[in-house]
Amino acid sequence: MRAYIGEGLREDLAKLEQTSEVTKLVESLRKLGVSDAVLETAVAEARVEYNI
C-alpha cells in the first residue's frame, strides 16, 4: 500500500514540476512579445496525449 501511495505522490509531483516549467516558459515568451493566442494554442497542443 505504501509503495502504491508513494508512486502516486511521485507522479503528482512530476506533473506539478512540469506545470511550473511550462508556466515559466510561457511567461518568458510573453515578455518576448509572443501573443496570448499563439501561447494558448501551443500549450493546448503540448498537453494533447496521442494514443496509438
mmCIF file of the N, C-alpha and C atoms, coordinates in Angstrom:
data_MODEL
# 
_entry.id   MODEL 
# 
loop_
_atom_site.group_PDB 
_atom_site.id 
_atom_site.type_symbol 
_atom_site.label_atom_id 
_atom_site.label_alt_id 
_atom_site.label_comp_id 
_atom_site.label_asym_id 
_atom_site.label_entity_id 
_atom_site.label_seq_id 
_atom_site.pdbx_PDB_ins_code 
_atom_site.Cartn_x 
_atom_site.Cartn_y 
_atom_site.Cartn_z 
_atom_site.occupancy 
_atom_site.B_iso_or_equiv 
_atom_site.pdbx_formal_charge 
_atom_site.auth_seq_id 
_atom_site.auth_comp_id 
_atom_site.auth_asym_id 
_atom_site.auth_atom_id 
_atom_site.pdbx_PDB_model_num 
ATOM 1   N N  . MET A 1 1  ? 0.826  -1.189 0.000   1.00 0.00 ? 1  MET A N  1 
ATOM 2   C CA . MET A 1 1  ? 0.000  0.000  0.000   1.00 0.00 ? 1  MET A CA 1 
ATOM 3   C C  . MET A 1 1  ? 0.876  1.260  0.000   1.00 0.00 ? 1  MET A C  1 
ATOM 4   N N  . ARG A 1 2  ? 1.918  1.277  0.828   1.00 0.00 ? 2  ARG A N  1 
ATOM 5   C CA . ARG A 1 2  ? 2.800  2.451  0.881   1.00 0.00 ? 2  ARG A CA 1 
ATOM 6   C C  . ARG A 1 2  ? 3.464  2.713  -0.462  1.00 0.00 ? 2  ARG A C  1 
ATOM 7   N N  . ALA A 1 3  ? 3.888  1.638  -1.113  1.00 0.00 ? 3  ALA A N  1 
ATOM 8   C CA . ALA A 1 3  ? 4.547  1.795  -2.412  1.00 0.00 ? 3  ALA A CA 1 
ATOM 9   C C  . ALA A 1 3  ? 3.583  2.401  -3.428  1.00 0.00 ? 3  ALA A C  1 
ATOM 10  N N  . TYR A 1 4  ? 2.335  1.969  -3.374  1.00 0.00 ? 4  TYR A N  1 
ATOM 11  C CA . TYR A 1 4  ? 1.318  2.489  -4.289  1.00 0.00 ? 4  TYR A CA 1 
ATOM 12  C C  . TYR A 1 4  ? 1.091  3.978  -4.048  1.00 0.00 ? 4  TYR A C  1 
ATOM 13  N N  . ILE A 1 5  ? 0.973  4.380  -2.807  1.00 0.00 ? 5  ILE A N  1 
ATOM 14  C CA . ILE A 1 5  ? 0.774  5.789  -2.456  1.00 0.00 ? 5  ILE A CA 1 
ATOM 15  C C  . ILE A 1 5  ? 2.007  6.603  -2.836  1.00 0.00 ? 5  ILE A C  1 
ATOM 16  N N  . GLY A 1 6  ? 3.183  6.068  -2.559  1.00 0.00 ? 6  GLY A N  1 
ATOM 17  C CA . GLY A 1 6  ? 4.423  6.758  -2.908  1.00 0.00 ? 6  GLY A CA 1 
ATOM 18  C C  . GLY A 1 6  ? 4.550  6.978  -4.403  1.00 0.00 ? 6  GLY A C  1 
ATOM 19  N N  . GLU A 1 7  ? 4.155  5.983  -5.178  1.00 0.00 ? 7  GLU A N  1 
ATOM 20  C CA . GLU A 1 7  ? 4.196  6.096  -6.642  1.00 0.00 ? 7  GLU A CA 1 
ATOM 21  C C  . GLU A 1 7  ? 3.269  7.212  -7.110  1.00 0.00 ? 7  GLU A C  1 
ATOM 22  N N  . GLY A 1 8  ? 2.074  7.263  -6.571  1.00 0.00 ? 8  GLY A N  1 
ATOM 23  C CA . GLY A 1 8  ? 1.124  8.319  -6.933  1.00 0.00 ? 8  GLY A CA 1 
ATOM 24  C C  . GLY A 1 8  ? 1.642  9.695  -6.569  1.00 0.00 ? 8  GLY A C  1 
ATOM 25  N N  . LEU A 1 9  ? 2.271  9.803  -5.413  1.00 0.00 ? 9  LEU A N  1 
ATOM 26  C CA . LEU A 1 9  ? 2.827  11.083 -4.980  1.00 0.00 ? 9  LEU A CA 1 
ATOM 27  C C  . LEU A 1 9  ? 3.948  11.528 -5.916  1.00 0.00 ? 9  LEU A C  1 
ATOM 28  N N  . ARG A 1 10 ? 4.812  10.597 -6.299  1.00 0.00 ? 10 ARG A N  1 
ATOM 29  C CA . ARG A 1 10 ? 5.896  10.938 -7.230  1.00 0.00 ? 10 ARG A CA 1 
ATOM 30  C C  . ARG A 1 10 ? 5.341  11.410 -8.573  1.00 0.00 ? 10 ARG A C  1 
ATOM 31  N N  . GLU A 1 11 ? 4.298  10.751 -9.051  1.00 0.00 ? 11 GLU A N  1 
ATOM 32  C CA . GLU A 1 11 ? 3.686  11.151 -10.322 1.00 0.00 ? 11 GLU A CA 1 
ATOM 33  C C  . GLU A 1 11 ? 3.073  12.546 -10.210 1.00 0.00 ? 11 GLU A C  1 
ATOM 34  N N  . ASP A 1 12 ? 2.383  12.820 -9.107  1.00 0.00 ? 12 ASP A N  1 
ATOM 35  C CA . ASP A 1 12 ? 1.772  14.135 -8.907  1.00 0.00 ? 12 ASP A CA 1 
ATOM 36  C C  . ASP A 1 12 ? 2.829  15.225 -8.818  1.00 0.00 ? 12 ASP A C  1 
ATOM 37  N N  . LEU A 1 13 ? 3.914  14.961 -8.122  1.00 0.00 ? 13 LEU A N  1 
ATOM 38  C CA . LEU A 1 13 ? 4.983  15.950 -8.004  1.00 0.00 ? 13 LEU A CA 1 
ATOM 39  C C  . LEU A 1 13 ? 5.630  16.221 -9.362  1.00 0.00 ? 13 LEU A C  1 
ATOM 40  N N  . ALA A 1 14 ? 5.782  15.188 -10.167 1.00 0.00 ? 14 ALA A N  1 
ATOM 41  C CA . ALA A 1 14 ? 6.353  15.360 -11.505 1.00 0.00 ? 14 ALA A CA 1 
ATOM 42  C C  . ALA A 1 14 ? 5.441  16.226 -12.369 1.00 0.00 ? 14 ALA A C  1 
ATOM 43  N N  . LYS A 1 15 ? 4.129  16.017 -12.260 1.00 0.00 ? 15 LYS A N  1 
ATOM 44  C CA . LYS A 1 15 ? 3.175  16.830 -13.021 1.00 0.00 ? 15 LYS A CA 1 
ATOM 45  C C  . LYS A 1 15 ? 3.238  18.285 -12.584 1.00 0.00 ? 15 LYS A C  1 
ATOM 46  N N  . LEU A 1 16 ? 3.327  18.516 -11.282 1.00 0.00 ? 16 LEU A N  1 
ATOM 47  C CA . LEU A 1 16 ? 3.408  19.886 -10.778 1.00 0.00 ? 16 LEU A CA 1 
ATOM 48  C C  . LEU A 1 16 ? 4.679  20.569 -11.263 1.00 0.00 ? 16 LEU A C  1 
ATOM 49  N N  . GLU A 1 17 ? 5.778  19.837 -11.278 1.00 0.00 ? 17 GLU A N  1 
ATOM 50  C CA . GLU A 1 17 ? 7.046  20.397 -11.738 1.00 0.00 ? 17 GLU A CA 1 
ATOM 51  C C  . GLU A 1 17 ? 6.960  20.762 -13.214 1.00 0.00 ? 17 GLU A C  1 
ATOM 52  N N  . GLN A 1 18 ? 6.345  19.909 -14.014 1.00 0.00 ? 18 GLN A N  1 
ATOM 53  C CA . GLN A 1 18 ? 6.187  20.199 -15.440 1.00 0.00 ? 18 GLN A CA 1 
ATOM 54  C C  . GLN A 1 18 ? 5.325  21.440 -15.638 1.00 0.00 ? 18 GLN A C  1 
ATOM 55  N N  . THR A 1 19 ? 4.261  21.560 -14.861 1.00 0.00 ? 19 THR A N  1 
ATOM 56  C CA . THR A 1 19 ? 3.384  22.720 -14.965 1.00 0.00 ? 19 THR A CA 1 
ATOM 57  C C  . THR A 1 19 ? 4.155  23.984 -14.646 1.00 0.00 ? 19 THR A C  1 
ATOM 58  N N  . SER A 1 20 ? 5.001  23.925 -13.628 1.00 0.00 ? 20 SER A N  1 
ATOM 59  C CA . SER A 1 20 ? 5.807  25.074 -13.250 1.00 0.00 ? 20 SER A CA 1 
ATOM 60  C C  . SER A 1 20 ? 6.749  25.470 -14.380 1.00 0.00 ? 20 SER A C  1 
ATOM 61  N N  . GLU A 1 21 ? 7.369  24.500 -15.028 1.00 0.00 ? 21 GLU A N  1 
ATOM 62  C CA . GLU A 1 21 ? 8.280  24.774 -16.136 1.00 0.00 ? 21 GLU A CA 1 
ATOM 63  C C  . GLU A 1 21 ? 7.528  25.378 -17.317 1.00 0.00 ? 21 GLU A C  1 
ATOM 64  N N  . VAL A 1 22 ? 6.341  24.875 -17.597 1.00 0.00 ? 22 VAL A N  1 
ATOM 65  C CA . VAL A 1 22 ? 5.540  25.419 -18.692 1.00 0.00 ? 22 VAL A CA 1 
ATOM 66  C C  . VAL A 1 22 ? 5.161  26.861 -18.387 1.00 0.00 ? 22 VAL A C  1 
ATOM 67  N N  . THR A 1 23 ? 4.795  27.134 -17.152 1.00 0.00 ? 23 THR A N  1 
ATOM 68  C CA . THR A 1 23 ? 4.434  28.492 -16.750 1.00 0.00 ? 23 THR A CA 1 
ATOM 69  C C  . THR A 1 23 ? 5.606  29.441 -16.945 1.00 0.00 ? 23 THR A C  1 
ATOM 70  N N  . LYS A 1 24 ? 6.789  29.012 -16.553 1.00 0.00 ? 24 LYS A N  1 
ATOM 71  C CA . LYS A 1 24 ? 7.988  29.846 -16.726 1.00 0.00 ? 24 LYS A CA 1 
ATOM 72  C C  . LYS A 1 24 ? 8.251  30.114 -18.202 1.00 0.00 ? 24 LYS A C  1 
ATOM 73  N N  . LEU A 1 25 ? 8.109  29.096 -19.026 1.00 0.00 ? 25 LEU A N  1 
ATOM 74  C CA . LEU A 1 25 ? 8.337  29.247 -20.456 1.00 0.00 ? 25 LEU A CA 1 
ATOM 75  C C  . LEU A 1 25 ? 7.328  30.215 -21.069 1.00 0.00 ? 25 LEU A C  1 
ATOM 76  N N  . VAL A 1 26 ? 6.063  30.065 -20.713 1.00 0.00 ? 26 VAL A N  1 
ATOM 77  C CA . VAL A 1 26 ? 5.019  30.944 -21.246 1.00 0.00 ? 26 VAL A CA 1 
ATOM 78  C C  . VAL A 1 26 ? 5.287  32.391 -20.850 1.00 0.00 ? 26 VAL A C  1 
ATOM 79  N N  . GLU A 1 27 ? 5.648  32.617 -19.605 1.00 0.00 ? 27 GLU A N  1 
ATOM 80  C CA . GLU A 1 27 ? 5.935  33.987 -19.159 1.00 0.00 ? 27 GLU A CA 1 
ATOM 81  C C  . GLU A 1 27 ? 7.127  34.574 -19.910 1.00 0.00 ? 27 GLU A C  1 
ATOM 82  N N  . SER A 1 28 ? 8.139  33.776 -20.142 1.00 0.00 ? 28 SER A N  1 
ATOM 83  C CA . SER A 1 28 ? 9.307  34.239 -20.880 1.00 0.00 ? 28 SER A CA 1 
ATOM 84  C C  . SER A 1 28 ? 8.942  34.598 -22.319 1.00 0.00 ? 28 SER A C  1 
ATOM 85  N N  . LEU A 1 29 ? 8.170  33.745 -22.964 1.00 0.00 ? 29 LEU A N  1 
ATOM 86  C CA . LEU A 1 29 ? 7.755  34.014 -24.341 1.00 0.00 ? 29 LEU A CA 1 
ATOM 87  C C  . LEU A 1 29 ? 6.851  35.240 -24.418 1.00 0.00 ? 29 LEU A C  1 
ATOM 88  N N  . ARG A 1 30 ? 6.001  35.413 -23.422 1.00 0.00 ? 30 ARG A N  1 
ATOM 89  C CA . ARG A 1 30 ? 5.124  36.581 -23.378 1.00 0.00 ? 30 ARG A CA 1 
ATOM 90  C C  . ARG A 1 30 ? 5.960  37.863 -23.307 1.00 0.00 ? 30 ARG A C  1 
ATOM 91  N N  . LYS A 1 31 ? 7.022  37.846 -22.509 1.00 0.00 ? 31 LYS A N  1 
ATOM 92  C CA . LYS A 1 31 ? 7.906  39.010 -22.395 1.00 0.00 ? 31 LYS A CA 1 
ATOM 93  C C  . LYS A 1 31 ? 8.591  39.320 -23.722 1.00 0.00 ? 31 LYS A C  1 
ATOM 94  N N  . LEU A 1 32 ? 8.805  38.284 -24.529 1.00 0.00 ? 32 LEU A N  1 
ATOM 95  C CA . LEU A 1 32 ? 9.446  38.467 -25.830 1.00 0.00 ? 32 LEU A CA 1 
ATOM 96  C C  . LEU A 1 32 ? 8.460  38.899 -26.913 1.00 0.00 ? 32 LEU A C  1 
ATOM 97  N N  . GLY A 1 33 ? 7.189  39.026 -26.543 1.00 0.00 ? 33 GLY A N  1 
ATOM 98  C CA . GLY A 1 33 ? 6.196  39.530 -27.479 1.00 0.00 ? 33 GLY A CA 1 
ATOM 99  C C  . GLY A 1 33 ? 5.337  38.498 -28.175 1.00 0.00 ? 33 GLY A C  1 
ATOM 100 N N  . VAL A 1 34 ? 5.420  37.251 -27.763 1.00 0.00 ? 34 VAL A N  1 
ATOM 101 C CA . VAL A 1 34 ? 4.574  36.224 -28.365 1.00 0.00 ? 34 VAL A CA 1 
ATOM 102 C C  . VAL A 1 34 ? 3.141  36.453 -27.887 1.00 0.00 ? 34 VAL A C  1 
ATOM 103 N N  . SER A 1 35 ? 2.200  36.433 -28.808 1.00 0.00 ? 35 SER A N  1 
ATOM 104 C CA . SER A 1 35 ? 0.807  36.741 -28.464 1.00 0.00 ? 35 SER A CA 1 
ATOM 105 C C  . SER A 1 35 ? 0.184  35.640 -27.608 1.00 0.00 ? 35 SER A C  1 
ATOM 106 N N  . ASP A 1 36 ? -0.821 36.039 -26.830 1.00 0.00 ? 36 ASP A N  1 
ATOM 107 C CA . ASP A 1 36 ? -1.523 35.080 -25.978 1.00 0.00 ? 36 ASP A CA 1 
ATOM 108 C C  . ASP A 1 36 ? -2.205 33.993 -26.805 1.00 0.00 ? 36 ASP A C  1 
ATOM 109 N N  . ALA A 1 37 ? -2.722 34.355 -27.966 1.00 0.00 ? 37 ALA A N  1 
ATOM 110 C CA . ALA A 1 37 ? -3.385 33.368 -28.817 1.00 0.00 ? 37 ALA A CA 1 
ATOM 111 C C  . ALA A 1 37 ? -2.410 32.272 -29.243 1.00 0.00 ? 37 ALA A C  1 
ATOM 112 N N  . VAL A 1 38 ? -1.209 32.658 -29.614 1.00 0.00 ? 38 VAL A N  1 
ATOM 113 C CA . VAL A 1 38 ? -0.190 31.686 -30.022 1.00 0.00 ? 38 VAL A CA 1 
ATOM 114 C C  . VAL A 1 38 ? 0.214  30.825 -28.830 1.00 0.00 ? 38 VAL A C  1 
ATOM 115 N N  . LEU A 1 39 ? 0.397  31.450 -27.675 1.00 0.00 ? 39 LEU A N  1 
ATOM 116 C CA . LEU A 1 39 ? 0.782  30.706 -26.474 1.00 0.00 ? 39 LEU A CA 1 
ATOM 117 C C  . LEU A 1 39 ? -0.298 29.710 -26.071 1.00 0.00 ? 39 LEU A C  1 
ATOM 118 N N  . GLU A 1 40 ? -1.558 30.132 -26.107 1.00 0.00 ? 40 GLU A N  1 
ATOM 119 C CA . GLU A 1 40 ? -2.659 29.236 -25.742 1.00 0.00 ? 40 GLU A CA 1 
ATOM 120 C C  . GLU A 1 40 ? -2.722 28.032 -26.679 1.00 0.00 ? 40 GLU A C  1 
ATOM 121 N N  . THR A 1 41 ? -2.545 28.268 -27.961 1.00 0.00 ? 41 THR A N  1 
ATOM 122 C CA . THR A 1 41 ? -2.562 27.174 -28.930 1.00 0.00 ? 41 THR A CA 1 
ATOM 123 C C  . THR A 1 41 ? -1.406 26.213 -28.690 1.00 0.00 ? 41 THR A C  1 
ATOM 124 N N  . ALA A 1 42 ? -0.226 26.755 -28.467 1.00 0.00 ? 42 ALA A N  1 
ATOM 125 C CA . ALA A 1 42 ? 0.955  25.916 -28.252 1.00 0.00 ? 42 ALA A CA 1 
ATOM 126 C C  . ALA A 1 42 ? 0.823  25.071 -26.989 1.00 0.00 ? 42 ALA A C  1 
ATOM 127 N N  . VAL A 1 43 ? 0.337  25.664 -25.914 1.00 0.00 ? 43 VAL A N  1 
ATOM 128 C CA . VAL A 1 43 ? 0.174  24.919 -24.659 1.00 0.00 ? 43 VAL A CA 1 
ATOM 129 C C  . VAL A 1 43 ? -0.889 23.841 -24.829 1.00 0.00 ? 43 VAL A C  1 
ATOM 130 N N  . ALA A 1 44 ? -1.983 24.163 -25.497 1.00 0.00 ? 44 ALA A N  1 
ATOM 131 C CA . ALA A 1 44 ? -3.039 23.168 -25.725 1.00 0.00 ? 44 ALA A CA 1 
ATOM 132 C C  . ALA A 1 44 ? -2.512 21.997 -26.544 1.00 0.00 ? 44 ALA A C  1 
ATOM 133 N N  . GLU A 1 45 ? -1.736 22.287 -27.582 1.00 0.00 ? 45 GLU A N  1 
ATOM 134 C CA . GLU A 1 45 ? -1.173 21.216 -28.403 1.00 0.00 ? 45 GLU A CA 1 
ATOM 135 C C  . GLU A 1 45 ? -0.172 20.378 -27.620 1.00 0.00 ? 45 GLU A C  1 
ATOM 136 N N  . ALA A 1 46 ? 0.587  21.003 -26.752 1.00 0.00 ? 46 ALA A N  1 
ATOM 137 C CA . ALA A 1 46 ? 1.589  20.283 -25.967 1.00 0.00 ? 46 ALA A CA 1 
ATOM 138 C C  . ALA A 1 46 ? 0.942  19.344 -24.956 1.00 0.00 ? 46 ALA A C  1 
ATOM 139 N N  . ARG A 1 47 ? -0.255 19.673 -24.517 1.00 0.00 ? 47 ARG A N  1 
ATOM 140 C CA . ARG A 1 47 ? -0.930 18.858 -23.497 1.00 0.00 ? 47 ARG A CA 1 
ATOM 141 C C  . ARG A 1 47 ? -1.739 17.712 -24.077 1.00 0.00 ? 47 ARG A C  1 
ATOM 142 N N  . VAL A 1 48 ? -1.896 17.670 -25.388 1.00 0.00 ? 48 VAL A N  1 
ATOM 143 C CA . VAL A 1 48 ? -2.652 16.601 -26.029 1.00 0.00 ? 48 VAL A CA 1 
ATOM 144 C C  . VAL A 1 48 ? -1.851 15.312 -25.940 1.00 0.00 ? 48 VAL A C  1 
ATOM 145 N N  . GLU A 1 49 ? -2.516 14.244 -25.530 1.00 0.00 ? 49 GLU A N  1 
ATOM 146 C CA . GLU A 1 49 ? -1.857 12.942 -25.468 1.00 0.00 ? 49 GLU A CA 1 
ATOM 147 C C  . GLU A 1 49 ? -2.278 12.132 -26.682 1.00 0.00 ? 49 GLU A C  1 
ATOM 148 N N  . TYR A 1 50 ? -1.301 11.632 -27.386 1.00 0.00 ? 50 TYR A N  1 
ATOM 149 C CA . TYR A 1 50 ? -1.586 10.818 -28.553 1.00 0.00 ? 50 TYR A CA 1 
ATOM 150 C C  . TYR A 1 50 ? -1.505 9.349  -28.162 1.00 0.00 ? 50 TYR A C  1 
ATOM 151 N N  . ASN A 1 51 ? -2.605 8.648  -28.353 1.00 0.00 ? 51 ASN A N  1 
ATOM 152 C CA . ASN A 1 51 ? -2.648 7.218  -28.048 1.00 0.00 ? 51 ASN A CA 1 
ATOM 153 C C  . ASN A 1 51 ? -2.791 6.452  -29.350 1.00 0.00 ? 51 ASN A C  1 
ATOM 154 N N  . ILE A 1 52 ? -1.766 5.684  -29.667 1.00 0.00 ? 52 ILE A N  1 
ATOM 155 C CA . ILE A 1 52 ? -1.786 4.910  -30.912 1.00 0.00 ? 52 ILE A CA 1 
ATOM 156 C C  . ILE A 1 52 ? -2.006 3.456  -30.580 1.00 0.00 ? 52 ILE A C  1 
# 
